[in-house]
C-alpha cells in the first residue's frame, strides 16, 4: 500500500502583521455587502430559469479579487497569504451555517422520519451517480486511470485521503482525485447552484428530492444547491428544503467515507476495467494529467482557539448584517438567536476536540444544534422562535465570500489540468446531485 498523502505546499507567509486577519475581514465585508446589494438575479434559459443568489456573486467577486490582486490598490490587495487565511477561516464560518441548519432539523425530525426510505437510499445515488455519468465520459475523452480518482466521488478531503492511502497522490488515481478536488473548490458551488436552480425551475422533481440531492458532502456546495432550490419555493417549503438538505448532508458526511471506500471506489475500479476496452481512447488527454502532482495541493493551516473565535464572531456579525439587508430584520432582535447558534458551534467544537477529532466538528455541531430544538428539549419552542428570526440564506453570502477569497491560490494548478478532466469533474458533480435526486424521487 502506498504511503498516505502527505506532500503539501507550505502556504506563503506574506507580510508579518500583529493583526493578520483584519484586512481579510475588511475585504470580506466589502465583497459581502456588494453581493447583498446586487441581490438575486433571474435568467431565463430555455424552458427553465437560473436564479443567481447573493452567495453566487460573493464567490465570484471574491475569486476575481484574488485573481486581480497584483493590479489592485494596496487596501484591496488580496495576496496569496490572505487567500490561505480565507481558506482557514472558511471551515469555522461554515459551522455557523451547519448549526443553523441543525436547529431547523431538530424541530423537523417528524418530517424527516416520514421521508423514510427516500432519505436512507438517496446516499447510494450520491456515490453511484458520479460514476455512471462521469466515468464513461472520461473514457470517451481519452482519460485513463485518472478517471477512477476523478469519478468515484465528488473529491472532497476524505476522498483525497482514501486515494492517497490506497494509491498515493502521485499515481494516476491521485492526479484524478486532485483534479476533482481543485475543480470542485474553484467552481463547484457556482456550478451546482446553477444546475440545481435550473432543475428546480423545470418542476420535474419534488423540492424535497432536490433538497436531498443537494447534500453532496460539501458544506459550500450543499448551501449553494439547496439555496438555489429554496429560492424558488414558498417560505414553508423553502425551510423544509434546507432541512432535508442538511439531513442529507449530515448522512453523506458521516457515512460517506465508508460508502466511497467500500462501494463507490471498488465500483469505479470495476467499471474502468469493464468499460475501458470498449470506450477507452488514446488522446492528448491521456498524458495531460501527468502535469498535475500532489504538490499542487497546499495544506491550509488550522486556526488557533483565539483566531477561531474571531472567525466565528466576524461571521456572526456579518450574518446579522446580511439578514438585515436582504430580509429587513433588526440586528437587536436577531442577536439572541445568533448567540444560540454560537453556543451550539462552541459546544460542538469542544466535543470534537475532546474525542480526538475522530468525529468531524460538523457532525458534533449538527447533533448539538438538533438536540436543542428536538422534541426532547424542554426549551425547544423558545429556541426555535429565537433562531427562526435569522433567515438561513443570510448565512451563505458570508461563508461563500470566504470561499471566493480563497480561490485564486489554486488557479496555477487548475491551469495544468486540461479541459477534459475538468469537464469530467463537472459531470461527476452533476451525477452526484442528479443521482441522489432520482433515488429520492423514486422513494419519496
C-alpha positions in Angstrom: 0.0 0.0 0.0 1.3 3.5 -0.8 2.2 5.9 1.8 -0.6 8.2 2.8 -1.0 11.6 1.3 1.5 14.0 3.0 3.0 16.0 0.2 1.8 19.6 0.5 3.0 23.0 -0.4 3.6 25.3 2.6 1.4 28.3 2.3 3.3 31.5 1.8 3.8 33.6 4.9 3.1 37.0 3.4 3.8 40.2 5.3 4.1 39.9 9.1 1.3 41.7 10.9 0.2 41.9 14.5 -3.4 41.5 13.4 -3.1 39.4 10.2 -6.9 38.8 9.8 -8.1 42.4 9.9 -7.5 43.1 6.3 -9.2 39.8 5.3 -12.3 40.6 7.3 -12.3 44.1 5.8 -12.3 42.7 2.3 -14.9 40.1 3.3 -17.3 42.8 4.5 -16.9 44.7 1.2 -17.5 41.7 -1.0 -20.4 40.5 1.0 -22.1 43.9 1.1 -21.7 44.3 -2.6 -23.2 40.8 -3.2 -26.2 41.6 -0.9 -26.6 44.9 -2.7 -26.8 43.2 -6.1 -29.3 40.7 -4.7 -31.0 37.9 -6.7 -30.9 37.9 -10.5 -33.1 35.6 -12.5 -32.1 34.5 -16.0 -34.4 32.6 -18.4 -32.7 29.6 -20.0 -34.9 27.7 -22.5 -37.8 26.1 -20.6 -36.3 26.8 -17.2 -34.5 29.6 -15.4 -31.4 30.2 -13.4 -31.5 32.2 -10.2 -28.2 33.8 -9.2 -28.4 34.5 -5.5 -26.1 36.8 -3.5 -24.0 33.9 -2.4 -23.1 33.3 -6.1 -22.0 36.9 -6.5 -20.0 36.6 -3.3 -17.9 33.7 -4.5 -17.4 35.1 -8.0 -16.3 38.6 -6.8 -14.0 37.0 -4.2 -12.3 34.9 -6.8 -11.9 37.9 -9.2 -10.4 40.0 -6.3 -7.8 37.3 -5.8 -7.0 36.9 -9.5 -6.5 40.7 -9.9 -4.6 41.2 -6.7 -1.4 42.4 -8.4 -3.3 45.3 -10.1 -5.4 46.3 -7.1 -4.5 49.2 -4.8 -2.9 48.3 -1.5 -6.0 48.4 0.7 -7.8 45.9 -1.7 -4.8 43.7 -2.5 -5.6 40.1 -1.7 -2.2 38.4 -1.8 -1.6 34.7 -1.6 -1.1 34.7 2.1 -4.5 36.3 2.6 -6.1 33.7 0.3 -4.7 31.0 2.5 -6.1 32.8 5.6 -9.5 33.0 3.9 -9.4 29.2 3.3 -8.5 28.7 7.0 -11.4 30.8 8.1 -13.9 29.1 5.8 -14.3 26.0 7.9 -15.1 27.8 11.2 -17.5 30.1 9.3 -19.2 27.0 7.8 -20.0 25.7 11.3 -22.4 28.6 11.8 -24.4 27.5 8.8 -24.3 23.9 9.9 -25.6 25.0 13.4 -28.4 27.0 11.8 -29.5 24.0 9.7 -29.2 21.7 12.7 -31.5 23.9 14.7 -34.0 23.6 11.8 -33.6 19.9 11.5 -34.3 19.3 15.2 -37.7 20.9 15.0 -38.5 18.9 11.8 -37.5 15.4 12.9 -41.0 14.1 12.5 -41.0 15.2 8.8 -37.6 13.6 8.3 -38.8 10.4 9.8 -41.8 10.5 7.5 -39.4 10.6 4.5 -38.2 7.1 5.5 -36.6 5.2 2.7 -36.1 8.3 0.5 -33.6 9.8 2.9 -31.9 6.4 3.5 -31.4 5.4 0.0 -30.5 8.7 -1.6 -27.0 8.2 -0.4 -26.5 5.4 -3.0 -27.4 8.0 -5.6 -24.8 10.4 -4.4 -21.9 8.0 -4.9 -23.1 5.8 -7.8 -24.2 8.9 -9.8 -20.7 10.2 -10.1 -19.5 7.0 -11.7 -22.5 6.5 -14.0 -22.2 9.9 -15.6 -18.5 10.8 -15.1 -16.7 7.5 -15.9 -18.0 6.9 -19.5 -17.4 10.5 -20.4 -13.8 10.3 -19.1 -13.1 7.2 -21.1 -14.6 8.7 -24.3 -12.3 11.8 -23.8 -9.2 9.6 -23.6 -8.6 9.9 -19.9 -7.0 6.7 -18.4 -6.8 5.7 -14.8 -7.1 9.3 -13.7 -10.8 8.6 -14.4 -11.1 6.4 -11.3 -9.9 9.1 -8.9 -12.0 11.8 -10.7 -15.3 10.0 -10.7 -15.5 7.7 -7.7 -16.8 10.7 -5.5 -17.1 14.4 -5.5 -13.4 14.6 -4.4 -13.6 16.3 -1.0 -10.9 15.9 1.7 -11.9 12.3 2.7 -11.6 11.2 -0.9 -8.1 12.7 -1.1 -7.2 10.7 2.0 -8.7 7.4 0.7 -6.9 7.7 -2.7 -3.7 8.8 -1.1 -3.7 5.8 1.2 -4.7 3.3 -1.4 -2.7 4.5 -4.5 -0.5 7.5 -3.5 -1.2 11.0 -4.6 1.4 10.9 -7.4 -0.4 8.0 -9.0 -2.9 8.4 -11.9 -5.7 7.9 -9.5 -4.2 10.5 -7.2 -4.0 13.0 -10.0 -7.6 12.3 -10.9 -9.0 12.9 -7.4 -6.8 16.1 -7.2 -8.3 17.4 -10.4 -11.8 16.7 -9.0 -10.9 18.4 -5.7 -9.5 21.6 -7.4 -12.4 21.8 -9.9 -14.9 21.5 -7.0 -13.0 24.0 -4.9 -12.9 26.6 -7.7 -16.2 26.1 -9.4 -18.2 23.5 -7.5 -20.5 25.9 -5.6 -21.3 28.1 -8.6 -21.8 25.1 -10.9 -24.1 23.1 -8.6 -26.1 26.3 -7.7 -26.8 26.9 -11.4 -27.6 23.2 -12.1 -29.9 22.9 -9.0 -31.7 26.1 -9.7 -32.3 25.2 -13.3 -33.7 21.7 -12.5 -35.9 23.2 -9.8 -37.4 25.6 -12.4 -38.4 22.7 -14.6 -40.6 21.2 -11.9 -39.5 17.7 -12.9 -38.7 16.7 -9.3 -40.2 17.3 -5.9 -38.4 20.1 -4.0 -37.7 17.6 -1.2 -36.0 15.2 -3.7 -33.8 18.1 -5.0 -33.0 19.0 -1.4 -31.8 15.5 -0.6 -29.7 15.6 -3.8 -28.1 18.8 -2.5 -26.5 17.0 0.4 -23.3 16.1 -1.5 -21.0 16.2 1.5 -19.5 19.6 0.9 -20.9 22.4 3.0 -20.4 25.2 0.5 -21.8 23.1 -2.4 -24.8 22.0 -0.3 -25.5 25.5 0.7 -25.3 26.7 -2.9 -27.6 23.9 -4.3 -30.2 24.0 -1.5 -30.3 27.8 -1.5 -30.9 27.8 -5.3 -33.8 25.3 -4.9 -35.2 27.0 -1.8 -35.2 30.4 -3.5 -37.9 29.2 -5.9 -40.3 27.8 -3.2 -42.8 29.2 -0.8 -41.4 30.2 2.7 -42.6 27.0 4.3 -41.4 24.7 1.6 -38.1 26.6 1.5 -37.5 25.9 5.1 -38.2 22.2 4.6 -35.8 22.2 1.6 -33.0 23.4 3.8 -33.9 20.9 6.5 -33.8 17.9 4.1 -30.6 19.1 2.5 -29.0 19.4 6.0 -30.1 15.9 7.0 -28.8 14.5 3.7 -25.5 16.3 4.0 -25.1 15.0 7.5 -25.6 11.4 6.3 -23.1 12.0 3.5 -20.6 13.5 5.8 -20.8 10.7 8.4 -21.3 7.7 6.3 -19.8 9.0 3.0 -16.3 7.8 3.8 -17.5 4.2 4.2 -19.6 4.4 1.0 -16.7 5.7 -1.0 -14.2 3.2 0.4 -16.3 0.1 0.3 -18.8 0.7 -2.5 -18.0 3.5 -5.0 -14.3 3.1 -5.2 -14.5 -0.7 -6.0 -17.3 0.1 -8.4 -15.2 2.7 -10.2 -12.3 0.3 -10.5 -14.6 -2.4 -11.8 -16.3 0.0 -14.2 -13.0 1.1 -15.5 -11.8 -2.5 -16.1 -15.0 -3.3 -18.0 -15.6 -0.1 -19.9 -12.0 1.0 -20.8 -11.6 -1.7 -23.6 -14.9 -0.6 -25.0 -15.0 3.2 -24.7 -11.3 4.0 -24.0 -9.3 6.1 -26.4 -5.8 7.4 -26.5 -5.6 11.1 -27.0 -3.6 14.1 -25.8 -5.7 13.9 -22.6 -4.1 10.5 -21.8 -0.8 12.3 -20.9 -2.1 15.8 -19.9 -2.9 14.8 -16.3 0.7 13.8 -15.6 1.5 17.5 -15.3 -0.5 17.7 -12.1 1.0 16.4 -8.9 0.3 16.2 -5.2 2.4 19.3 -4.7 -0.3 21.3 -6.4 -2.5 21.0 -3.3 -1.4 23.1 -0.4 -2.5 22.3 3.1 -4.4 25.1 4.8 -3.2 25.8 8.4 -5.6 25.3 11.2 -6.6 28.3 13.3 -5.7 28.6 17.0 -8.6 29.0 19.5 -8.4 32.8 19.6 -8.4 33.0 15.8 -11.3 30.6 15.6 -13.4 32.7 18.0 -12.5 35.7 15.9 -13.7 34.0 12.8 -17.0 33.0 14.5 -17.5 36.5 15.8 -16.9 38.1 12.4 -19.1 35.6 10.6 -21.9 36.1 13.1 -21.8 39.9 12.8 -21.7 39.8 9.0 -24.6 37.3 9.0 -26.7 39.6 11.1 -25.9 42.5 8.7 -26.7 40.3 5.7 -30.0 39.3 7.2 -30.8 43.0 7.8 -30.0 44.0 4.2 -31.7 41.0 2.5 -34.7 40.4 4.7 -35.2 43.6 6.7 -34.6 42.1 10.2 -33.4 44.2 13.1 -30.0 43.0 14.4 -31.0 43.7 18.0 -33.9 41.2 17.5 -31.8 38.5 15.7 -28.8 38.8 18.1 -30.3 36.3 20.7 -30.8 33.7 18.1 -27.2 34.2 16.9 -25.9 33.7 20.4 -27.8 30.3 20.5 -26.1 29.4 17.1 -22.7 30.4 18.5 -23.3 28.3 21.6 -24.1 25.2 19.5 -20.9 25.8 17.5 -18.7 26.2 20.5 -20.0 23.1 22.3 -19.7 21.1 19.2 -16.2 22.2 18.6 -15.2 21.3 22.2 -16.8 17.8 21.9 -14.8 17.3 18.6 -11.5 18.1 20.4 -12.4 16.1 23.5 -13.0 13.0 21.3 -9.7 13.4 19.5 -11.4 14.6 16.3 -12.5 11.1 15.5 -15.9 12.5 14.5 -15.8 15.7 12.4 -16.8 19.0 14.0 -19.6 19.4 11.5 -21.2 16.3 12.9 -20.9 17.4 16.6 -22.3 20.8 15.8 -25.2 19.3 13.8 -26.0 16.9 16.7 -25.8 19.6 19.3 -28.0 22.0 17.3 -30.6 19.3 16.6 -30.7 18.4 20.3 -31.5 22.0 21.2 -34.7 22.1 19.1 -35.7 18.4 19.1 -39.0 17.4 20.9 -36.8 16.1 23.7 -35.6 19.5 24.7 -37.9 21.4 27.1 -36.9 24.8 25.8 -37.2 23.8 22.1 -40.2 26.1 21.3 -38.4 29.1 22.7 -35.1 28.3 20.9 -36.9 27.6 17.6 -38.6 31.1 17.9 -35.3 32.8 18.6 -33.2 31.2 15.9 -36.1 31.3 13.4 -35.7 35.1 13.2 -32.5 34.5 11.2 -33.1 33.5 7.6 -31.0 30.5 6.6 -30.0 32.1 3.3 -28.4 35.1 5.1 -25.6 32.9 6.3 -24.5 31.8 2.9 -23.1 35.1 1.5 -20.6 35.3 4.4 -19.5 31.7 4.1 -19.1 31.8 0.3 -17.3 35.1 0.4 -14.5 33.4 2.4 -14.6 30.6 -0.2 -14.3 33.0 -3.1 -11.5 34.9 -1.5 -9.5 31.7 -1.2 -9.9 30.5 -4.8 -7.2 32.3 -6.7 -4.4 30.4 -4.9 -5.5 27.2 -6.8 -5.5 28.8 -10.2 -1.9 27.8 -11.2 -2.6 24.1 -10.6 -6.0 24.4 -12.3 -4.4 25.7 -15.5 -2.4 22.5 -15.7 -5.4 20.2 -15.5 -6.6 20.3 -19.1 -10.2 21.0 -20.1 -11.1 17.3 -20.5 -10.7 16.3 -16.9 -12.3 19.5 -15.7 -15.4 18.6 -17.9 -15.3 15.1 -16.3 -15.3 16.7 -12.8 -18.3 18.8 -13.7 -20.1 15.7 -14.9 -19.3 13.9 -11.7 -20.6 16.8 -9.6 -23.8 16.7 -11.7 -24.0 13.0 -11.4 -24.0 13.0 -7.6 -26.7 15.6 -7.5 -28.9 14.1 -10.1 -28.3 10.5 -9.0 -29.4 11.2 -5.4 -32.3 13.3 -6.6 -33.6 10.5 -8.8 -33.3 7.9 -6.0 -35.1 10.3 -3.5 -37.8 11.0 -6.1 -38.4 7.2 -6.6 -38.7 6.5 -2.8 -40.5 9.8 -1.9 
